[in-house]
């Protein structure tokens, strides 16, 4: 049994330059799909921010030098 994805139509106000850049990137009729992916990525980042906040609350602040090392490794 497969679950059907449900959709809801909304109205958004987007800065004109951002919308123009999106329209330049995606096929006509695909702006909503692009926006959905962007919103999903932002929700994932928000979840990571929440997790980091919880870990900092439990373990104390992050070591700036360690963070810098990890950032360098990821680049």
Secondary structure, 3 states (H helix, E strand, C coil): CCCCCCCCCCCCCCCHHHHHHHHHHCCCCCHHHHHHHHHHHHHHHHHHHHHHHHHHHHHCCCCHHHHHHHHHHHC
